[in-house]
Amino acid sequence: MKSNMKIMPYEKISEGVYLINEFNGVNCYLVTGNEKALLIDCGTGAGDFKATVKEITDLPLTVAATHGHVDHIGGTGQFPFVYVYKDDCKRLNKIQTSLILRKLFVAGNGEMKKQGITAKNIKKGEYKPELVPFDESFVFDLGGKTLTVKHTPGHTVGSVAFIDEKDNIIFSGDNVCDALWMFLPGATSIEEWLPGARWLFEMSKSFKVYWGHRVPKLETDYIAQVISWGEEIIKNHTKNSLFSKTVQYPKQTDGIIYRTNKIFKKVK
């Protein structure tokens, strides 16, 4: 990896668990066991993930993503491969690792710009980006600590949460958050998103939940609020519209941004 890439800020949030902040662009997480370490999400690749992880641990590293968007798998080229849930391992998601899309994302990110990060910080990776599919049966065994997987389709069809029972933490990606993007290609309907969101709500009563941007910890009350917005969207419509229109609900807050032709699950 090029020596001029920057090491990113990081902090310990639990025993053997670290938050790596990619210059306010995305929150990534490093979980260490007795034998291995797991990096959850690898950002845009604007920072030097290998060097940052090396400051924390020398354990053999596995990398896995909560979903297949550029700000979570853009750094794939810094590693031999990255695990991505099988439904997000399609051509559309492979484009998310491209140099041009990574540069465009960083160029348009005002928070990263405030940290002095621009498109010039995005470099071609050491490796050709390779996404390796996995499913819910996959267990990440780190030695004395395991992480299991829950498929939570919504923000993308292949969004997942990683469950760390030993540390009582769930890493939920972007599937429940403020300004929830449900309008991009690859997102599910609101109806299909709700079960995963409700699961996260129930789990948040006994687990700490960390997501992918801004203030990292999601509180139970806020998860409930986002779910209520989704339920209200469904209540306010009887069917999908014939033509797509992008709508934000509620309008006065960072709510759910969705397409009016993807409210209900489509019957095949």
C-alpha positions in Angstrom: 0.0 0.0 0.0 1.2 3.5 -0.8 3.2 5.0 2.1 1.4 8.4 1.8 -1.9 7.0 2.9 -3.1 8.2 6.3 -3.7 6.1 9.4 -7.2 6.7 10.7 -8.4 7.7 14.1 -9.6 4.8 16.2 -10.9 4.2 19.7 -11.6 1.3 22.0 -15.3 0.8 22.6 -15.2 -2.5 24.4 -12.7 -5.1 25.3 -11.1 -6.2 22.0 -13.5 -4.0 20.0 -12.4 -0.8 18.2 -14.2 1.9 16.2 -12.1 3.0 13.2 -13.4 6.3 11.8 -12.6 6.9 8.2 -12.3 10.7 8.5 -16.0 11.1 9.3 -17.0 9.3 6.2 -17.9 5.9 7.7 -17.5 4.0 10.9 -15.7 0.7 10.6 -15.1 -1.8 13.4 -12.3 -4.1 14.4 -13.1 -7.1 16.6 -10.2 -9.1 18.1 -10.2 -12.6 19.5 -7.4 -14.8 20.8 -6.4 -16.0 17.4 -7.8 -13.7 14.7 -9.3 -10.3 14.1 -12.3 -9.3 12.0 -12.6 -5.9 10.3 -16.2 -5.0 9.7 -16.4 -2.7 6.6 -13.4 -1.1 4.9 -14.7 2.3 4.0 -13.9 4.0 0.7 -10.2 3.2 1.0 -9.3 6.8 1.6 -7.3 5.8 4.7 -4.7 3.0 5.2 -6.7 0.3 6.8 -3.8 -2.2 7.0 -1.6 0.3 8.8 -4.4 1.4 11.1 -5.2 -2.2 12.1 -1.5 -3.0 12.5 -1.4 -0.3 15.2 -4.0 -2.2 17.2 -3.2 -5.9 16.6 -0.9 -8.2 14.7 -3.5 -11.0 14.6 -4.4 -12.5 11.2 -7.1 -10.4 9.7 -10.4 -11.3 8.0 -12.5 -8.5 6.4 -16.3 -8.6 6.0 -18.9 -6.0 5.0 -22.3 -5.1 6.4 -23.4 -4.4 2.8 -22.1 -3.7 -0.7 -22.0 0.1 -1.0 -18.9 2.1 -2.0 -18.4 3.6 1.5 -18.3 0.1 3.0 -16.4 -2.0 0.4 -14.5 0.7 -1.4 -11.3 -0.3 0.5 -11.5 -3.9 -0.8 -8.4 -3.4 -2.9 -6.3 -3.1 0.2 -7.0 -6.8 1.0 -6.8 -10.1 -0.9 -10.6 -10.3 -0.6 -13.6 -9.1 1.4 -16.6 -11.2 2.5 -19.9 -9.7 1.3 -23.3 -11.3 1.8 -24.3 -13.3 -1.3 -27.1 -11.1 -2.4 -24.8 -8.1 -2.6 -22.1 -9.9 -4.5 -23.5 -9.0 -7.9 -22.1 -6.9 -10.8 -23.8 -3.7 -9.4 -21.9 -4.1 -6.2 -18.6 -4.9 -7.9 -18.9 -1.4 -9.5 -18.9 -0.1 -5.9 -15.2 -0.9 -5.6 -14.2 1.0 -8.7 -11.7 3.8 -8.6 -14.0 6.3 -10.2 -17.0 5.7 -7.9 -14.8 5.8 -4.8 -13.4 9.2 -6.0 -16.8 10.5 -6.7 -18.1 9.5 -3.3 -15.2 11.2 -1.4 -15.4 14.3 -3.7 -19.1 14.7 -2.7 -18.6 14.1 1.1 -18.5 17.4 3.0 -17.5 15.8 6.3 -14.5 14.1 4.8 -13.5 17.3 3.1 -13.4 19.0 6.5 -10.8 16.4 7.5 -8.7 17.3 4.5 -9.7 14.2 2.5 -10.4 14.7 -1.2 -10.6 12.5 -4.3 -6.8 12.7 -4.5 -6.6 10.5 -1.4 -8.3 7.6 -3.3 -5.7 5.3 -4.8 -5.8 2.1 -6.8 -5.6 -0.8 -4.3 -2.7 -3.3 -3.9 -5.1 -6.0 -5.0 -7.8 -6.4 -7.6 -11.0 -6.0 -5.6 -12.6 -9.5 -4.9 -15.9 -10.0 -3.2 -16.4 -13.4 -1.7 -20.0 -14.4 -0.9 -21.2 -15.8 2.4 -24.6 -16.5 4.0 -26.3 -16.6 7.4 -24.7 -20.0 8.2 -21.3 -18.4 8.2 -19.6 -18.0 11.6 -16.5 -15.8 12.1 -14.5 -17.7 14.7 -11.8 -15.4 16.1 -10.7 -17.8 18.9 -12.5 -17.4 22.2 -15.0 -15.1 20.4 -17.4 -15.8 17.5 -19.6 -13.5 15.4 -22.7 -14.7 13.7 -24.7 -13.2 10.9 -28.3 -12.0 10.6 -29.6 -11.1 7.1 -31.5 -7.8 7.3 -32.5 -6.8 3.8 -33.6 -3.2 3.3 -31.0 -0.6 2.6 -29.6 -3.2 0.3 -30.9 -6.7 -0.5 -27.7 -8.1 1.1 -27.5 -6.0 4.2 -26.5 -8.0 7.3 -25.8 -7.4 11.0 -22.9 -9.0 12.8 -23.7 -10.3 16.3 -20.9 -10.4 18.9 -22.5 -12.1 21.9 -19.4 -12.1 24.0 -19.1 -8.3 23.9 -22.9 -7.8 23.7 -22.6 -5.8 20.5 -24.4 -5.8 17.2 -22.8 -4.1 14.2 -25.8 -3.2 12.0 -24.4 -1.3 9.0 -26.8 1.3 7.5 -30.1 -0.6 7.7 -31.6 1.5 10.5 -30.4 5.1 10.8 -31.2 8.7 10.4 -31.7 9.7 6.7 -32.2 6.0 5.8 -31.6 5.6 2.1 -34.1 3.3 0.6 -34.1 4.8 -2.9 -30.9 3.5 -4.4 -30.7 0.6 -6.8 -30.5 -2.6 -4.8 -32.7 -1.5 -1.9 -35.8 -3.5 -1.0 -39.3 -2.3 -0.5 -40.3 -0.7 2.8 -42.4 -3.7 3.6 -39.4 -6.0 3.1 -37.2 -3.8 5.3 -39.5 -3.8 8.3 -38.8 -7.4 9.6 -35.1 -6.7 9.9 -35.6 -3.4 11.6 -38.0 -4.9 14.1 -35.5 -7.7 14.8 -32.9 -5.0 15.5 -35.3 -3.2 17.8 -35.9 -6.3 19.9 -32.1 -7.1 20.0 -31.3 -3.5 21.0 -33.0 -4.1 24.4 -30.1 -6.4 25.4 -27.3 -5.5 22.9 -25.4 -2.3 22.2 -26.0 -1.4 18.5 -23.3 0.3 16.4 -24.0 1.5 12.9 -22.0 2.9 10.0 -22.0 6.7 10.2 -22.0 9.8 12.4 -22.7 9.1 16.1 -22.0 5.4 16.1 -24.3 4.1 18.8 -28.0 3.5 18.0 -30.4 3.8 20.9 -33.5 1.6 21.2 -35.9 4.6 21.2 -34.4 5.9 18.0 -34.7 2.5 16.3 -38.4 2.5 17.3 -38.8 5.9 15.8 -37.4 4.9 12.4 -39.6 1.8 12.4 -42.7 3.9 13.1 -41.8 6.1 10.0 -41.7 2.9 7.9 -45.1 1.8 9.3 -46.6 5.2 8.6 -45.3 5.1 5.0 -47.1 1.8 4.5 -50.3 3.0 6.2 -50.4 6.1 4.0 -50.3 4.1 0.8 -52.5 1.3 -0.6 -50.2 0.1 -3.4 -46.9 0.9 -5.2 -47.1 3.8 -7.7 -46.8 3.0 -11.4 -44.1 5.6 -11.8 -41.3 6.1 -9.4 -41.0 9.3 -7.3 -38.4 9.8 -4.6 -39.9 11.0 -1.3 -38.6 11.8 2.1 -40.7 11.0 5.1 -41.1 12.8 7.5 -40.2 15.9 5.4 -39.0 18.0 8.3 -36.5 15.4 9.6 -33.8 13.1 8.4 -36.3 10.3 7.9 -36.7 7.6 5.3 -35.9 8.4 1.7 -37.8 6.0 -0.5 -39.3 5.4 -4.0 -43.0 5.3 -4.3 -42.9 2.3 -6.5 -41.0 0.3 -3.8 -43.2 0.5 -0.8 -44.8 -2.9 -0.9 -43.1 -6.2 -1.8 -43.7 -7.0 -5.5 -45.7 -10.2 -6.1 -43.9 -12.3 -8.7 
